[in-house]
C-alpha cells in the first residue's frame, strides 16, 4: 500500500496542469454544494415565520431538490478529471498490475487521488462558500426589499456544526460518485490492455456516412478513437446547460409567483360583512373621505361563475357605484325598477362581451333580480377600479350600475350571506391613507383587508425583496456552475492535447498545415458543444418541470422565456470557445520532433 501511496503522490505532482484543474473542479463543486445547503438553511431559518411560512416551505423544497440535482451534476462535471487521470496513468497502472498489484490496490490508487484532492479542496470550498454567503447576504440586507421581507431582521447566515458536517458529507459523496467509475475501471485493467496504445484502437460506427471534407473526417475519427474523452466533455457541457436553464427558469417562475407588476389597482380597502346587515354607507363615506385631498371611490362588489368557455372560466364582476361617481363615469344616471337592475358594460376592463357570454338571462345573484344591459362605455372606471386579477385561465365580464338603480330593484339578501365592499384610490403612496383609515375601520365591526400595490406598499416591497433574493441566488448559482464546468472542460481539453501530441505531430509531418489542424480542432469543439446542448436542454426541461410545475404549480411553458433558453446555449458556446482557444495556444507551442518522440 505504501507503493500505491508513493506512486499516486508522484503522479499528482507530475501532472501539474491536470491536477490543478481537477483540484479547481472539486473546489468549485464544494463551493456550490456548500453555498446551496448553508444558504438555503439560512433563508428558510430567516423566513420561517408566520407571515412568510409559505415562501419558506417553497425555498426548503427547492433547496432539497437542488441538492439532489447538484449531487449528480457536480459528480458528472468533476468525474472528467478522474477519467483523464486514469487515461494518463493507464500505462503506469498496467506496469503495477504486471508486477503483482491487485485490483483492490489499483482501485485504491484512484480513490486515494480523490481523497487527497478532497482533503484540501472540500474544507477550502466550504470556507469560500461561507465567506461568499456572508458578503452576499450583507449586500442584500442593505436593500429595503430584503428588510421588508424579513421584518427588518435581514437574512442571517446560519452556520452550525451539524450543517457544516452535512455540507462536508454532501461534498464527499459527490467526490466519491465522481471517482468511483474510474476506480472500478482501473481495477479491471489488465497489463495487456494498459500497454496497448490507445491511438491504434479501431474507430467505431463505420457504417455511418463519412464527411466528404478531410478535416471533418479527421475530427470525426478523433472523436471515435477516444469516445470517453468526448463523452466527458459533452456530459460536462450538458449538465451545465441543464443546471443553468433550471436556475434561470426557476428564478422566473418564483418572480412570476410573487409578481405584483400587473396589480389590478393601486390601493384598495376590501370590506365584507353579513348580508342581512344594513348597507354601511356612512362608514364607507368616512373611509373614502379620510384623506380630504385624496378622496376614494366607494363600491359594492359581486362576482359570479358562469361555466367554461374555450377551457377558460367565465365570470361576471358586478360593481355598484355611488350615484355621483356613476354619473361622472357614464355621463348620465340610470333608472331602476322592481325586479331588474340596469347595468353598463365596462369595455375597457372586460375580457368578454355580454353577447359572447351567451346567457339569455343574467341574474345579479342566483335568486335574482334580472340584469339588463343598458349600454356600454370605453371610459376607465374612477380611481383605477378593475377586477381582482387578469388571469390567463379565465374571462371576466365587468358590469357596472348605480346605487339608486341597484336599490330600486328590490333586491334582498338572506341571513348569513356575505356582502362585499371596496374603496379604491389611485395614488402613488398609500401610507397616508393607511394611517388615516385605521381608526375608522377599527370601530366599524366589519372585516377588512388593506391591499396596497403602490410603490411604497408592503406587497411591492416584498416582491422587490424576493426578486433581489432570487436574482442574487440564481445568478450566483449559475456563475459557480459555469466556473465548475469551465474548470472541468479546460482540464479535459488540456490533458487531451498533451496526450495527443504524437497524433498531432504525425498529422503535421504528413503534410497537414496548422490551419487545417486548427479547423479540425474547431470541428471537434463544435461536435461536443452541440452534443452537450442537445443533452442539456431536455434535461433542463425535466428539472424545470419538477421545480416550476410540481412544486410551485406554475405551468412549464409560462416559466420559460427566450432569455432562459438562450442563456445556457451562450454559456456552453463561450466555454467551448475558451476550450478551443486553450487548444490552439497549446498547438502553437507544439514541436513536431518532441511530439514524435513522445511515448504512448
N, C-alpha and C positions, 0 to 999 in steps of 0.2 A: 504493500500500500504506500510505503514511503517513496517507491519509484514512481508510482502514479502521481503522487503529490508533486514530486520534483519535475516530472515531465509536463504536467499541467501548468505549473508556475512558469516554466521556461517558455511554453507556447504562448501564454498570456503576455509575457514581457517581449517576446519576439514580434508578435503581431500587434504592434502599437496602434496602427490605424484601425484595424477591425476591432481590437479590444476597446479602443476609445469610443467607437461608435456603438458597440454593444453596451458598454457602461452607460453611455448617454441615453440609449433607448430604455434601459432598466431604470435609470434615474428619473426620466420624464414620465415613465409609466407609474412609478411610485408617487411622483408629484400629483399626477392625475387622479389616481385612486384615493390617495390620502385627502386631497382637496375636496373631492366629491363626498367622501364619507364624513370628514370633520365639518366641512361647510354645510352639508345637509343637516347634520345633527345640530349645528349652531342655529340654522334657520328654523328648524322645527321647534327647538327649545325656546327661541325668542317669540315665535308666532303662536305657540301652543297656549293661547289664552282664549277666553270666551268668545270674543268678537271675531277672531281670525282662526278659529279651530278648523274650519273647512279648508282654508288655504294650507294650514299646517299639515293636515292629513294628505292633501294632494302632493305637497312637497315631499312628505315622507314616502309615499308610494312611488313617486318619481325617483327619489334617491335609491330606493331598494332596486327598482328595475334598472336604473343606470349602473349600479354596482355590478349586477349580474351581466349586463351587456359589456361593461368595461372589462370585467374579468376575462371574458372570452376575447374581446377586442384587443386588449393590450397584450394578452398571451400570443395572439396571432401576429401582432406587429413586431414583437421583440424576438419571436422564435426564429426569425430570419437570421439573426446574428449567430444563433447556436447552430443552425444548419450550415452556415458558411464556415463557422469554426470547425465543424465536423468535416466539411469538404477539404479544408486546408490541412487538417490533421489526419486525413484518411490514410495516407502512406505511413505516417508515424504509428497510428493505431494498428495497421497491418503488421508492422515490424514487431510491435509489442505482442500481438497475438501469436506471431511466429516463434517467439521465444518463450511462450508459456503463459501469457496473460489470459485470465479467464474472462468470459463475457461480463461477469459482475464487475470486474475491475475496469473493463473498457467503459461500461455504463457509468461507473463511479467517476471516471475521468471527466465526462461531460457534466455530470451533476455537480462535481467539485468546482468546475469552472463557473457554473451558475451560482453556486454558494459563495464563492469568493467575490464575484461581482455584487451579489445581493447584500453581503455583509457590509459593504461600503455604501452602495447606491441606495438601499432602502432607507436606512436612518437619515442619510443626507436628503433624499427626496421628501421624507416626512418633515424634516426641518424646513426645507424650502416651501413646502405646502403651507405650514403654519405661518411662516413669515409672510408669504404672499396673501394668505387669507387675512392676516392682521392688517396689512396695508390696504387691501381691497375693501374690507369692512369699514375701516376707519374713513376711507374716502367716501363710501356710500353713506355713512352715518352723518356726513355734513350736509346732506340734501334734505329739504323739507319733506319730500315724499317719503323717504325712509323713516324720518322722525314721526310722521303721521301713521304709517303702517305699524309701527312698534310702540305707539303711545308715548313717544318721547324717550324711550329707553335706548334706541339704536340696536343693531344686531350685534350681540355679544358672542365672541369666539369661545366656544366650549371645548376645552382641551382637558380631558380626563385620562387617567392611566388606562382604564379599560378600553376607551375609544382609541387611544394610541396603539394598544395591543391589537385591537381589531383591525386597525389600518395596516399594521405590520403583517398581520396574518393574511389579509387580502393581497398585499403586495407579494408576500412569499408564495401564496397559492398561484398567483399569476405567473411568477417566475418559474415555479415548478411545472406548471402546464406548458410553458414555452419550451422548457428544456427536456421534458420527458420524451417527446417524439425523437429528437436527435439522439438522446441517450439510448433509447431502445434500438435505434438503427446501428449505433456504434457497437452495441452488444452482439448484434447479428453479423458483424463484418468478419469475413474470412480473410486470411492472408492473401489468397489469390485475387479476391475482389479488390482489396485495398491496393495491391501493387499494379493492377491493370490501369493503364492511362485512361482517364475519363474521356478525353477528346476523341478516342477511336471508337466510342460506342456508336452503334448504328442508329441513324435517325429514324424516328417513328413517323407514323401517318404517311407512308409512302403513297398510298392510294389517292391522296388529295392532289389537285392540280397545282403544280409548282408555278410560282410567279415567273413571268417572262423576263423581267429585269434581273440581271445577275446580282446586283446589290441587294435587292429584295430577297432573292433566293438565298444568298448567304446569310441574311438576317434571319430568315425562316429556319435554315439549317442550324444556326447558332441557338435558336430557341429550342429546337428539337433535341440537340445534343445535351443541353443542360436544362431539362424541364423543371427540375427542382428549384433552380435559381429564379427562373421567371415566374414560377408559381408563388414563390415567396414575395417577389416584387408585386405581382398582381393582387395577392391577398392583402398585403400591407396597404396598397393604394385603395383597394375595395373597402376594407374596413374603415379607413379614414373617411372615404366618401360617405359611407353609411352613417358613421357617427356624427359627421358634420351636418348631413342632411337632417338627421334626427334632432340635433341640437337646435338648428335654426327653425325647424318646423315646430318643435315643442315650444320654443320661445314664442312663435307667432300664435300658437294655439292658446297659450296661457294669457298672452296680451289680449287676444280676442275674448277670452273668458272674462277678463276684468276691464274690457274696453268701455269707456263712457264717452268716447268722442262723438258718438251718434245718439246722445241723450235726447229724449223726446221733448224736453223743455228745460229752461234754465233753472227754475226754482218752483217747487210746488209743496203745499202742505195738504196731505191726504188725510181726510177725517171720515170716520164711519161710526154708526150707531144703530140702535134698533129702529125698524121701520115704523113701529106704532108710535114712536115719539114725534112730536111736532117738528116742523121744519125749523131748524135753528138759525133763522135768517138774521136776527140781531147779532148773535155771536159771530157769524160768518162775516158780517159787515164790519164788526170791530176788528177782526183779524185782517181783513183786506185793507182797512184804514190805519193799521198800527203804525205804519211809516207814512206820514202825510204826503211827502213829496214823491212817494213811490207806491201808489195805490194798486192793490191786487184785483184780480178778476175772480168773482165767486161763481162756482159751477156746481151742479149736481150731476153725477155720472152713473150711467148704466151700461152694462155690456152683456151681449147675448151671443150664444154659439148657434150657428145655423147649418152645421154639417160640413162636408168636404166637397171641394171642387178642384179638379186638377191636382189631387194629392195634397191640397192645402186646406187648412181650416178656414172657414168663413165666419167672421164675427161682425156684429154691428156695435159701434161705440156711440152711445147716445148721450148728448150733452144738453143740459138745461142752463141757459144763461139768464142773468137778471135782465129785465126788460130794457134798461138803458144800454147795457152792454150789447144786447142782441140787436137793437135798432142801430147802434153805432156801427156794428159789423155788417149787417144785411142791408141797412138803408131804409127799412120800413118795418113796422110791427107785424106780429102775427095775431090772428083772431082765432081763438079756440072755441070748441063746442063740446057738449056732453058726448062721451063715448069715443072720441078721436083726438089725436094730437097732431097738429100740423108741424112738419119739420122741413128744414132746408138741408140739402145735400152739400156738404163741405168738400168740394172737389180737390182743393189744394192738399189735403192731408188724407185722402181716401185712396185705397188701392183698388177699389172695385166700384162699379156704378149700381144703383138700385135695379136697373134693367138686367144687368148681368147676374145679380143675385138670384133672380128667377123666382122670387117669392111674390105670389099674387097678393097676399095679405101679410103685412108686417105688424106685429104686436109689440107694444112697449115692453111688456113682460108677458109671460106665458098666460096670465089671466086677463090680459088686455090692459088698456084700450088699444084700438087700432091706430097705426101710424099712417099718416097721409103725407106724401112728399109734395110740398107746395112750391118748390123752386130749388135753385142751386146757386152757389156762389164760389168764385175763384179767389176771394179775398182771404188772407190768412186770419185765423182767429186771434183775438186780442191776447197780449202777454204770452205769446208762444204756446198756446194750448195745442196739444197733439194727443194722439192715442199713446198708450203706455210704452209701446216699443214697436219699431219697424222690424218685424221678424220675417225671415225668409220662408218659413213654413206656414204662414197664414196671410189671409187677405182681409182687410178691415174696411167697412163702410161707415163713415162718420156722418151722423145725423144730428142737427142742432135745432133746438126750439127755445122759446122764451118762457119765463117763469109764469106769466099770466096765462098763456096758451096751455101750458102743462097743467096748471091747477084747474082751468076751466073744463078739462076733460073729465073731471070727477074721479080720477084715479085713486084707488085705495090700496093699503098695504096691510098684510096680515101680521099678526103678532109673531115676533121673533125674526122677521125678515130684516135684512140689513140695508140701510140707506148710506150711500157714499157721496161725499162732498170733496171738493178740492178748491183751493185758492192758488192762483197762478201769478207769478211775477216774471217779467222779462228784464233781468238785471245782470250785471257783471260780478257783483259781490253780494252774496246772500247773508253775510254775517250780521249786518244791521237788522235785517228782517228777522233772523232767528232770535236775536236778543229782544226785539220789540214784541213778538207774538207769544213768547214763552209765558208771561203772566196771564194772558187771555186764555190760552189753551189749557193751562193748568187748572182753571176754575170751570171749564166747560163740561166736565163729566163725560166727554167723548174720547174715544181712542183716536190717536193721530200718529202720523209719521212725517218727519221733515225729509224732503227729497231735494237736496241741494246739489245741482250739477253745474254750478258756477265755478270759475277757475279757482276760487278760494275755498270751495266746499270740501268736506272731508272725503266724499266719494271720488272727486277728481284727484285730490292729493294722494289718496290711497292707490288709485290707478297709476299715478305718476311714480309712486314708490315701487309698485310691482314692476312697472316697465324698466325702471333703473336696475332693480334687483335682477330681473331676468336678462337684461342686456349684458350686465357685467358677468353674471354666472355663465350664460350660454356662450358669450364671446370668449371668456377665459377658457371654458371647456373646449371650444373649437380650436383655440390657439394652441393649447397643450397637446391636443390630439394631432394637430398638424405638425408640431415640433417633433412629437414622438414618431410619427410616420416619416418625417424628413430624415431623422437620425437613422431609422431602420433602412430606408431606401438608399441613403448615401453609404451606409455600411455595406449593404448588399452590392451596390454598384462598384464601390472602390475595391472590395475584396474580389469581386468577379473580374475586374480589369487586371488585378495583379495575377490572378490565376490564368488569365487568357493571354498573357504576354507572348507565350510561344506561338499560340494560334494566330495572333495579330501580326507577329513578326513574319511568320510563314506567308501570310497574305501579302504583306508589303514586299517581301523578297520575290514573290511570284509575279510582281508587276502591278499590284493594286495600288493606286495612288492614295495619299492620305485623305484627299477629298472624297473619294469613293468609300474609304473606311469610315469617314465621318457620316456619310449618308447611311451606311449600314447600321451604325450605332443609333442614328436617329430613327430608322425604321424599327429597330428593336425597342427603343424607348416608346415609340408610338404604339407598338403592339401591346406592351404590358400596361400602358396607361389606359388604352381603350378597354382592355380586359378588366382592369380594376374598376373603371366606371360602370361597365356592364354588370359586374358582380355587385358593386357597392350600392348603386341606386335602388335596385329591387330590395336588397336587404334593408336599406334606409326606409323604404316604404313600409316594410313589415314592422320595423321598430317604431316608426311614426304612428302606424295604426294602433299599436299596443299603447303608446303614450296618449295620443290625442283622442282616439275613438273609445278605447276601453276604459281609460282612467278618467278623462275629462268629459267624455260624452260629446265631443265635437267631431263632426264628420271629417274624414280624412281629406277630402277634396277642398273643404273650406279652410283647412290649415296650411295647404300648400300655396306657394307663390312662385312666380318666375325667379325671384331673387334666391329663394331657398333651394330651388333646383339648380340654378346656375352656380351658386357658391361652391358646392363640392366639386363640380366639373372644373372650375377655375383653379381651385386649390390643388386638385390632382394634376392638372396641367402644369401648374407652377412648380410642384415638387418634381414632376418628371423632367421639366426643362432644366431644373437645377441639377438633377442627376445626370442629364446629358452633358451639361457644362463641366461637371466633375470628370466625366469620362473623357471628354475632349481635352481637358487640361492634362490628364494623365497620359493621353495618347501622344500629345506633343512632346512629352518627356521620354517616350519610349525609344530605346536603342535596339535596332534590329539584331545586332550581334549579341547583346545581353539577353534579348528575348529568345533567340535561337539556342543560347546556352542554358536556358532555364530547364531544370529537371522537372518532370511531371510528378 
